Amino acid sequence: MEEQELRELVGRRIRAERRACGFERLEDFANRIGMDTSNLSRIEQGKRGIDSVTLMRIAEALDVRMDALFDRERDEVVAFARTGSGGRDQVVDWALDLLTDMEFAEAEVNRHGW
């Protein structure tokens, strides 16, 4: 992936997650992470690179893993990568429980010939 393409991808993800977290106003989120609004705007537009410390602050404020902001295979909003309560771990546990229940149900159907 080219550097510019990566900047644009990360910027789009940051913007989508910011909005999904309820930060409609760029200024509100910039204040939360201690960044100048114009710099954050340029990051979201893919016009400015981002250092690892700033990326970490942004990811923590958005409650996502840093690497989720780079994943091209994800949807625009990376909600399943969230790290806090009700986040990724809880979703994974729920999905595994659901699959286990489905396997049990299938086994019962086969056992009873339903």
PyMOL CGO cylinders between C-alpha atoms (Angstrom):
from pymol import cmd
from pymol.cgo import CYLINDER

trace = [
    CYLINDER, 0.00, 0.00, 0.00, 1.33, 3.41, -0.93, 0.3, 1, 1, 1, 1, 1, 1,
    CYLINDER, 1.33, 3.41, -0.93, 1.93, 5.96, 1.82, 0.3, 1, 1, 1, 1, 1, 1,
    CYLINDER, 1.93, 5.96, 1.82, -0.80, 8.31, 0.60, 0.3, 1, 1, 1, 1, 1, 1,
    CYLINDER, -0.80, 8.31, 0.60, -3.31, 5.48, 0.32, 0.3, 1, 1, 1, 1, 1, 1,
    CYLINDER, -3.31, 5.48, 0.32, -2.49, 4.42, 3.88, 0.3, 1, 1, 1, 1, 1, 1,
    CYLINDER, -2.49, 4.42, 3.88, -2.92, 7.98, 5.16, 0.3, 1, 1, 1, 1, 1, 1,
    CYLINDER, -2.92, 7.98, 5.16, -6.32, 8.20, 3.50, 0.3, 1, 1, 1, 1, 1, 1,
    CYLINDER, -6.32, 8.20, 3.50, -7.42, 4.82, 4.87, 0.3, 1, 1, 1, 1, 1, 1,
    CYLINDER, -7.42, 4.82, 4.87, -6.42, 5.70, 8.43, 0.3, 1, 1, 1, 1, 1, 1,
    CYLINDER, -6.42, 5.70, 8.43, -8.01, 9.14, 8.11, 0.3, 1, 1, 1, 1, 1, 1,
    CYLINDER, -8.01, 9.14, 8.11, -11.32, 7.68, 6.91, 0.3, 1, 1, 1, 1, 1, 1,
    CYLINDER, -11.32, 7.68, 6.91, -11.32, 5.15, 9.75, 0.3, 1, 1, 1, 1, 1, 1,
    CYLINDER, -11.32, 5.15, 9.75, -10.59, 7.80, 12.35, 0.3, 1, 1, 1, 1, 1, 1,
    CYLINDER, -10.59, 7.80, 12.35, -13.41, 10.00, 11.02, 0.3, 1, 1, 1, 1, 1, 1,
    CYLINDER, -13.41, 10.00, 11.02, -15.90, 7.10, 10.90, 0.3, 1, 1, 1, 1, 1, 1,
    CYLINDER, -15.90, 7.10, 10.90, -15.02, 5.94, 14.40, 0.3, 1, 1, 1, 1, 1, 1,
    CYLINDER, -15.02, 5.94, 14.40, -15.08, 9.48, 15.77, 0.3, 1, 1, 1, 1, 1, 1,
    CYLINDER, -15.08, 9.48, 15.77, -18.61, 9.92, 14.50, 0.3, 1, 1, 1, 1, 1, 1,
    CYLINDER, -18.61, 9.92, 14.50, -19.67, 6.44, 15.66, 0.3, 1, 1, 1, 1, 1, 1,
    CYLINDER, -19.67, 6.44, 15.66, -18.47, 7.40, 19.14, 0.3, 1, 1, 1, 1, 1, 1,
    CYLINDER, -18.47, 7.40, 19.14, -20.69, 10.47, 19.11, 0.3, 1, 1, 1, 1, 1, 1,
    CYLINDER, -20.69, 10.47, 19.11, -18.06, 13.08, 18.29, 0.3, 1, 1, 1, 1, 1, 1,
    CYLINDER, -18.06, 13.08, 18.29, -19.83, 14.78, 15.39, 0.3, 1, 1, 1, 1, 1, 1,
    CYLINDER, -19.83, 14.78, 15.39, -17.85, 17.96, 15.85, 0.3, 1, 1, 1, 1, 1, 1,
    CYLINDER, -17.85, 17.96, 15.85, -14.19, 17.66, 14.97, 0.3, 1, 1, 1, 1, 1, 1,
    CYLINDER, -14.19, 17.66, 14.97, -13.36, 20.36, 17.54, 0.3, 1, 1, 1, 1, 1, 1,
    CYLINDER, -13.36, 20.36, 17.54, -14.82, 18.29, 20.39, 0.3, 1, 1, 1, 1, 1, 1,
    CYLINDER, -14.82, 18.29, 20.39, -12.69, 15.28, 19.55, 0.3, 1, 1, 1, 1, 1, 1,
    CYLINDER, -12.69, 15.28, 19.55, -9.58, 17.36, 18.94, 0.3, 1, 1, 1, 1, 1, 1,
    CYLINDER, -9.58, 17.36, 18.94, -9.99, 18.87, 22.41, 0.3, 1, 1, 1, 1, 1, 1,
    CYLINDER, -9.99, 18.87, 22.41, -10.43, 15.42, 23.92, 0.3, 1, 1, 1, 1, 1, 1,
    CYLINDER, -10.43, 15.42, 23.92, -7.11, 14.20, 22.53, 0.3, 1, 1, 1, 1, 1, 1,
    CYLINDER, -7.11, 14.20, 22.53, -5.28, 17.48, 23.00, 0.3, 1, 1, 1, 1, 1, 1,
    CYLINDER, -5.28, 17.48, 23.00, -4.72, 18.19, 19.33, 0.3, 1, 1, 1, 1, 1, 1,
    CYLINDER, -4.72, 18.19, 19.33, -5.18, 21.24, 17.15, 0.3, 1, 1, 1, 1, 1, 1,
    CYLINDER, -5.18, 21.24, 17.15, -8.41, 20.95, 15.14, 0.3, 1, 1, 1, 1, 1, 1,
    CYLINDER, -8.41, 20.95, 15.14, -6.71, 21.80, 11.84, 0.3, 1, 1, 1, 1, 1, 1,
    CYLINDER, -6.71, 21.80, 11.84, -4.10, 19.06, 12.33, 0.3, 1, 1, 1, 1, 1, 1,
    CYLINDER, -4.10, 19.06, 12.33, -6.79, 16.48, 13.11, 0.3, 1, 1, 1, 1, 1, 1,
    CYLINDER, -6.79, 16.48, 13.11, -8.74, 17.61, 10.06, 0.3, 1, 1, 1, 1, 1, 1,
    CYLINDER, -8.74, 17.61, 10.06, -5.67, 17.13, 7.86, 0.3, 1, 1, 1, 1, 1, 1,
    CYLINDER, -5.67, 17.13, 7.86, -5.13, 13.65, 9.33, 0.3, 1, 1, 1, 1, 1, 1,
    CYLINDER, -5.13, 13.65, 9.33, -8.73, 12.67, 8.60, 0.3, 1, 1, 1, 1, 1, 1,
    CYLINDER, -8.73, 12.67, 8.60, -8.36, 13.95, 5.04, 0.3, 1, 1, 1, 1, 1, 1,
    CYLINDER, -8.36, 13.95, 5.04, -5.17, 11.94, 4.54, 0.3, 1, 1, 1, 1, 1, 1,
    CYLINDER, -5.17, 11.94, 4.54, -3.14, 15.10, 4.02, 0.3, 1, 1, 1, 1, 1, 1,
    CYLINDER, -3.14, 15.10, 4.02, -0.96, 14.66, 7.10, 0.3, 1, 1, 1, 1, 1, 1,
    CYLINDER, -0.96, 14.66, 7.10, 0.94, 11.70, 8.46, 0.3, 1, 1, 1, 1, 1, 1,
    CYLINDER, 0.94, 11.70, 8.46, 0.48, 10.57, 12.01, 0.3, 1, 1, 1, 1, 1, 1,
    CYLINDER, 0.48, 10.57, 12.01, 3.07, 9.49, 14.55, 0.3, 1, 1, 1, 1, 1, 1,
    CYLINDER, 3.07, 9.49, 14.55, 2.59, 6.45, 16.76, 0.3, 1, 1, 1, 1, 1, 1,
    CYLINDER, 2.59, 6.45, 16.76, 2.01, 8.42, 19.97, 0.3, 1, 1, 1, 1, 1, 1,
    CYLINDER, 2.01, 8.42, 19.97, -0.77, 10.49, 18.38, 0.3, 1, 1, 1, 1, 1, 1,
    CYLINDER, -0.77, 10.49, 18.38, -2.27, 7.38, 16.80, 0.3, 1, 1, 1, 1, 1, 1,
    CYLINDER, -2.27, 7.38, 16.80, -2.27, 5.69, 20.20, 0.3, 1, 1, 1, 1, 1, 1,
    CYLINDER, -2.27, 5.69, 20.20, -4.03, 8.67, 21.81, 0.3, 1, 1, 1, 1, 1, 1,
    CYLINDER, -4.03, 8.67, 21.81, -6.65, 8.66, 19.06, 0.3, 1, 1, 1, 1, 1, 1,
    CYLINDER, -6.65, 8.66, 19.06, -7.20, 4.89, 19.26, 0.3, 1, 1, 1, 1, 1, 1,
    CYLINDER, -7.20, 4.89, 19.26, -7.56, 5.04, 23.05, 0.3, 1, 1, 1, 1, 1, 1,
    CYLINDER, -7.56, 5.04, 23.05, -10.06, 7.91, 22.83, 0.3, 1, 1, 1, 1, 1, 1,
    CYLINDER, -10.06, 7.91, 22.83, -12.04, 5.95, 20.22, 0.3, 1, 1, 1, 1, 1, 1,
    CYLINDER, -12.04, 5.95, 20.22, -11.73, 2.73, 22.23, 0.3, 1, 1, 1, 1, 1, 1,
    CYLINDER, -11.73, 2.73, 22.23, -10.30, 0.72, 19.32, 0.3, 1, 1, 1, 1, 1, 1,
    CYLINDER, -10.30, 0.72, 19.32, -7.07, -1.16, 18.77, 0.3, 1, 1, 1, 1, 1, 1,
    CYLINDER, -7.07, -1.16, 18.77, -4.52, 0.82, 16.76, 0.3, 1, 1, 1, 1, 1, 1,
    CYLINDER, -4.52, 0.82, 16.76, -4.07, -1.93, 14.18, 0.3, 1, 1, 1, 1, 1, 1,
    CYLINDER, -4.07, -1.93, 14.18, -7.79, -1.92, 13.40, 0.3, 1, 1, 1, 1, 1, 1,
    CYLINDER, -7.79, -1.92, 13.40, -7.35, 1.51, 11.83, 0.3, 1, 1, 1, 1, 1, 1,
    CYLINDER, -7.35, 1.51, 11.83, -5.01, -0.02, 9.20, 0.3, 1, 1, 1, 1, 1, 1,
    CYLINDER, -5.01, -0.02, 9.20, -7.06, -3.08, 8.21, 0.3, 1, 1, 1, 1, 1, 1,
    CYLINDER, -7.06, -3.08, 8.21, -8.29, -2.78, 4.60, 0.3, 1, 1, 1, 1, 1, 1,
    CYLINDER, -8.29, -2.78, 4.60, -10.61, -5.76, 4.99, 0.3, 1, 1, 1, 1, 1, 1,
    CYLINDER, -10.61, -5.76, 4.99, -12.77, -4.17, 7.68, 0.3, 1, 1, 1, 1, 1, 1,
    CYLINDER, -12.77, -4.17, 7.68, -15.90, -2.16, 7.10, 0.3, 1, 1, 1, 1, 1, 1,
    CYLINDER, -15.90, -2.16, 7.10, -15.61, 1.58, 7.42, 0.3, 1, 1, 1, 1, 1, 1,
    CYLINDER, -15.61, 1.58, 7.42, -16.51, 1.47, 11.11, 0.3, 1, 1, 1, 1, 1, 1,
    CYLINDER, -16.51, 1.47, 11.11, -14.38, -0.92, 13.14, 0.3, 1, 1, 1, 1, 1, 1,
    CYLINDER, -14.38, -0.92, 13.14, -16.81, -1.37, 16.01, 0.3, 1, 1, 1, 1, 1, 1,
    CYLINDER, -16.81, -1.37, 16.01, -15.87, -5.01, 16.54, 0.3, 1, 1, 1, 1, 1, 1,
    CYLINDER, -15.87, -5.01, 16.54, -12.32, -3.93, 17.27, 0.3, 1, 1, 1, 1, 1, 1,
    CYLINDER, -12.32, -3.93, 17.27, -13.37, -1.90, 20.28, 0.3, 1, 1, 1, 1, 1, 1,
    CYLINDER, -13.37, -1.90, 20.28, -11.45, -2.67, 23.41, 0.3, 1, 1, 1, 1, 1, 1,
    CYLINDER, -11.45, -2.67, 23.41, -13.64, -1.44, 26.26, 0.3, 1, 1, 1, 1, 1, 1,
    CYLINDER, -13.64, -1.44, 26.26, -16.58, -3.06, 28.00, 0.3, 1, 1, 1, 1, 1, 1,
    CYLINDER, -16.58, -3.06, 28.00, -19.02, -4.35, 25.46, 0.3, 1, 1, 1, 1, 1, 1,
    CYLINDER, -19.02, -4.35, 25.46, -16.18, -4.44, 22.98, 0.3, 1, 1, 1, 1, 1, 1,
    CYLINDER, -16.18, -4.44, 22.98, -14.39, -7.04, 20.96, 0.3, 1, 1, 1, 1, 1, 1,
    CYLINDER, -14.39, -7.04, 20.96, -13.89, -9.59, 23.72, 0.3, 1, 1, 1, 1, 1, 1,
    CYLINDER, -13.89, -9.59, 23.72, -17.56, -9.57, 24.66, 0.3, 1, 1, 1, 1, 1, 1,
    CYLINDER, -17.56, -9.57, 24.66, -18.61, -9.86, 21.00, 0.3, 1, 1, 1, 1, 1, 1,
    CYLINDER, -18.61, -9.86, 21.00, -16.26, -12.79, 20.45, 0.3, 1, 1, 1, 1, 1, 1,
    CYLINDER, -16.26, -12.79, 20.45, -17.54, -14.54, 23.59, 0.3, 1, 1, 1, 1, 1, 1,
    CYLINDER, -17.54, -14.54, 23.59, -21.13, -13.99, 22.48, 0.3, 1, 1, 1, 1, 1, 1,
    CYLINDER, -21.13, -13.99, 22.48, -20.40, -15.36, 18.99, 0.3, 1, 1, 1, 1, 1, 1,
    CYLINDER, -20.40, -15.36, 18.99, -18.72, -18.47, 20.39, 0.3, 1, 1, 1, 1, 1, 1,
    CYLINDER, -18.72, -18.47, 20.39, -21.66, -19.07, 22.74, 0.3, 1, 1, 1, 1, 1, 1,
    CYLINDER, -21.66, -19.07, 22.74, -24.05, -18.71, 19.83, 0.3, 1, 1, 1, 1, 1, 1,
    CYLINDER, -24.05, -18.71, 19.83, -22.08, -21.18, 17.71, 0.3, 1, 1, 1, 1, 1, 1,
    CYLINDER, -22.08, -21.18, 17.71, -21.98, -23.66, 20.59, 0.3, 1, 1, 1, 1, 1, 1,
    CYLINDER, -21.98, -23.66, 20.59, -25.76, -23.38, 21.00, 0.3, 1, 1, 1, 1, 1, 1,
    CYLINDER, -25.76, -23.38, 21.00, -26.24, -23.92, 17.26, 0.3, 1, 1, 1, 1, 1, 1,
    CYLINDER, -26.24, -23.92, 17.26, -24.05, -27.03, 17.33, 0.3, 1, 1, 1, 1, 1, 1,
    CYLINDER, -24.05, -27.03, 17.33, -26.04, -28.38, 20.28, 0.3, 1, 1, 1, 1, 1, 1,
    CYLINDER, -26.04, -28.38, 20.28, -29.34, -27.67, 18.51, 0.3, 1, 1, 1, 1, 1, 1,
    CYLINDER, -29.34, -27.67, 18.51, -28.12, -29.38, 15.34, 0.3, 1, 1, 1, 1, 1, 1,
    CYLINDER, -28.12, -29.38, 15.34, -26.98, -32.43, 17.29, 0.3, 1, 1, 1, 1, 1, 1,
    CYLINDER, -26.98, -32.43, 17.29, -30.38, -32.66, 19.02, 0.3, 1, 1, 1, 1, 1, 1,
    CYLINDER, -30.38, -32.66, 19.02, -32.22, -32.37, 15.71, 0.3, 1, 1, 1, 1, 1, 1,
    CYLINDER, -32.22, -32.37, 15.71, -30.09, -35.16, 14.24, 0.3, 1, 1, 1, 1, 1, 1,
    CYLINDER, -30.09, -35.16, 14.24, -30.40, -37.33, 17.36, 0.3, 1, 1, 1, 1, 1, 1,
    CYLINDER, -30.40, -37.33, 17.36, -34.20, -37.06, 17.43, 0.3, 1, 1, 1, 1, 1, 1,
    CYLINDER, -34.20, -37.06, 17.43, -34.65, -37.16, 13.66, 0.3, 1, 1, 1, 1, 1, 1,
    CYLINDER, -34.65, -37.16, 13.66, -36.65, -33.94, 13.62, 0.3, 1, 1, 1, 1, 1, 1,
]
cmd.load_cgo(trace, "trace")
